């Protein structure tokens, strides 16, 4: 069951994750790639805010429904499996 640890593609040094994902590295190449398209779409930041609000609302509803179901449960039944 022993053996050598698994090898990872990104171990740090020259090809570190922070260096690869830095804005200085990917943003200019992304801009050049996007400049090749004929049509441009302007994205309003309101769409991102709305998506975040819907996601948070769905999470709150899910947690509230789960908590309501747990609150209705009889304590003896829940403690039986402890």
Helices and strands as residue ranges (DSSP letters): G 13-15, H 17-20, H 23-35, H 45-72, H 75-79
